[in-house]
Amino acid sequence: MKKYTKIIFVVAFVVLVISAGITYAAFIDKGKVLGSQFSVGSADIKLLNDLLLGAQPSNLVDEKTGPSFAGIGPNWTDKYLMKIFNNSTGQIRLTSNSNYLTAEDPDDLRNIIFAEPFVWNDENNNGMLDTGEEGTTYGRKTIVKWKTEGYDFGLVQAGETKSLILKFSTDSVSDTKQGKSALFDFEFNSTEE
């Protein structure tokens, strides 16, 4: 009889556990989200190759050939137009620095040539600098100062184009600089904000 009591007790316990499990399962449910992927955004800027075409994918480049200036003398000035597109999904801070190797400027022209970026309000989007489109200046610096101090062009929203006028100039040019040449790069950098 003790044997049957133990069996009945074990069977009753198993039935009780199963009943509790079924009752618990009736009131509890799960939902799963599988394979969640997270990607950190990254700053991505592009240069407009043709200023007239706008931010079409085929017109966005990472690099382009810079201007060539000849006949530089005292009180010389010339302008180069740029448009930089924020191709990332978020807001960025746009900055710029010149970059050069002293071997490509053996006569130290970097100390007599100035750069002065201006806001360019290309209101009619024709890619040309028209009267009244030159905005405020970001300051005038030698190529050396552009490298060491750089320029901060502020925040640019996702999908926005920043248009700039780069004005290059000299004050005086000594006779020892005549016939000399140099090669400088200028780079635009972006940081997500």
Secondary structure, 3 states (H helix, E strand, C coil): CHHHHHHHHHHHHHHHHHHHHHHHHHHCCCCCCCCCCCCCCCCCEEEECCCCCCCCHHHEECCCCCCCCCCCCCCCEEEEEEEEEECCCCCEEEEEEEECCHHHCCCCHHHCEEEEEEEECCCCCCCCCCCCCEEEECCCEEHHHHHHCCEEEEEECCCCEEEEEEEEEECCCCHHHCCCCCCCEEEEEEEEC
